[in-house]
């Protein structure tokens, strides 16, 4: 590199890729539809964080993580379930589900069971202790989530659930390669 005043900037500018348009200085410089989408995204993320903190605080009182509770809740309502199905339903990686189930097995709340139809597959099921725990804590947890949602009336909660499902399905159907 040339060590002379100004040359570093010239070389840097010469070999940097050229932008089609200058980047906006703030969101106020973006088109209105993008401003609205970003505002919705931030609002959704903040609402999720606030409600999730209520859920996490509730289960922490019983020595559980929110991921562990998600596994317990699924097993409590569905019964014995294949690990791969649990993974899909609570949205964790295969390594994540193994970690969560291992921790719950160590705590004596969950047990693994062989799948008679497929030797590669394994089930998870609540132990008696896990069932007792969920019978005790789930009603309290449901009440806390209900309190966290009281910012919306019942009709608004139904509308929000419908709209968020619609949003999630639409977002999931976008081909991410087309945005590159």
MOFEN-V437823 format. One record per pair of residues at least 12 apart in sequence whose ideal C-beta (glycine too) atoms are under 8 Angstrom apart, sorted by sequence separation. I is the first residue (numbers start at 1). J is the second residue. D is the distance in whole Angstrom. If there is no record, write none. Layout:
BEGIN
i=I j=J d=D
i=I j=J d=D
END
This chain:
BEGIN
i=74 j=86 d=6
i=112 j=124 d=6
i=113 j=125 d=6
i=84 j=97 d=8
i=111 j=124 d=7
i=52 j=66 d=7
i=55 j=69 d=8
i=83 j=97 d=6
i=110 j=124 d=5
i=111 j=125 d=6
i=71 j=86 d=6
i=74 j=89 d=6
i=83 j=98 d=8
i=86 j=101 d=8
i=110 j=125 d=7
i=111 j=126 d=8
i=74 j=90 d=6
i=110 j=126 d=6
i=111 j=127 d=5
i=109 j=126 d=7
i=110 j=127 d=6
i=83 j=101 d=7
i=109 j=127 d=6
i=71 j=90 d=7
i=108 j=127 d=6
i=70 j=90 d=4
i=104 j=124 d=8
i=109 j=129 d=6
i=110 j=130 d=6
i=108 j=129 d=5
i=109 j=130 d=4
i=108 j=130 d=8
i=67 j=90 d=7
i=101 j=124 d=5
i=109 j=133 d=6
i=67 j=92 d=7
i=71 j=97 d=8
i=104 j=130 d=7
i=67 j=96 d=7
i=71 j=100 d=5
i=83 j=112 d=8
i=70 j=100 d=8
i=71 j=101 d=7
i=68 j=100 d=6
i=72 j=104 d=7
i=67 j=100 d=5
i=71 j=104 d=6
i=80 j=113 d=7
i=82 j=115 d=7
i=65 j=100 d=8
i=68 j=103 d=6
i=75 j=110 d=7
i=68 j=104 d=6
i=72 j=109 d=6
i=84 j=121 d=7
i=65 j=103 d=8
i=72 j=110 d=7
i=83 j=121 d=7
i=86 j=124 d=6
i=71 j=110 d=7
i=82 j=121 d=6
i=83 j=122 d=5
i=82 j=122 d=7
i=83 j=123 d=7
i=82 j=123 d=6
i=83 j=124 d=6
i=81 j=123 d=6
i=82 j=124 d=8
i=80 j=123 d=5
i=81 j=124 d=6
i=63 j=107 d=8
i=80 j=124 d=7
i=81 j=125 d=8
i=80 j=125 d=4
i=79 j=125 d=7
i=75 j=124 d=6
i=75 j=125 d=6
i=76 j=126 d=6
i=75 j=126 d=5
i=71 j=124 d=7
i=72 j=126 d=7
i=76 j=130 d=8
i=75 j=130 d=7
i=76 j=131 d=7
i=72 j=130 d=6
i=76 j=134 d=4
i=75 j=134 d=8
i=72 j=133 d=7
i=73 j=134 d=7
i=72 j=134 d=6
i=76 j=138 d=6
i=73 j=138 d=7
i=73 j=141 d=8
i=62 j=133 d=7
i=69 j=141 d=7
i=62 j=137 d=5
i=59 j=137 d=8
i=58 j=140 d=7
i=59 j=141 d=7
i=58 j=141 d=5
i=55 j=141 d=7
i=58 j=144 d=5
i=58 j=145 d=8
i=55 j=144 d=7
i=54 j=144 d=6
i=55 j=145 d=6
i=54 j=145 d=7
i=54 j=147 d=8
i=55 j=148 d=8
i=51 j=145 d=7
i=54 j=148 d=4
i=51 j=148 d=5
i=50 j=148 d=7
i=51 j=149 d=7
i=44 j=164 d=8
END
